[in-house]
Amino acid sequence: DLKGSLATEHVGEARLQERLQASEAAQANLERMVARLEHALDMERENKYETESRDDARIGNVGREAESLARVLEEQKGVNAHALQENRTLLMELRVLEDRNAGLIKTLQGEEENADRHDRRAAKAER
């Protein structure tokens, strides 16, 4: 049943589209977090240099915080890379579904045209 297959494909495509949008939104959030972390890291590094001559203990704390932020930043970059790969995978799946849907639509149109021709012939034969 091509109409049923087409409907199923449309539902699958819509779900993939939703997953792709959610993944893209999550990636955008992660990118904003990375930007904030990079800014915080830059600020911490600036603070480190400003306070170096005044407070050795504070320098140690800032350095440790900067290292911690750097580690978090690296982890976040890995998460972003994974999210990007997932987005690419979802996009490829979506393209496959779109191609399949286009094929089903063409097949359905052909069957409808054949049915119309058959109906016209049958009506002609009855006359």
Buried (B, 14 or more C-beta within 10 A) or exposed (E): EBEEBBEEBEEBBEEBBEBBEEBBEBBEEBBEBBEEBBEBBEEBBEBBEEBEEEEEEBBEBBBEBBEEBBEBBEEBBEBBEEBBEBBEBBBEBBEEBEEBBEEBEEEBEEEEEEEEEEEEEEEEEEE
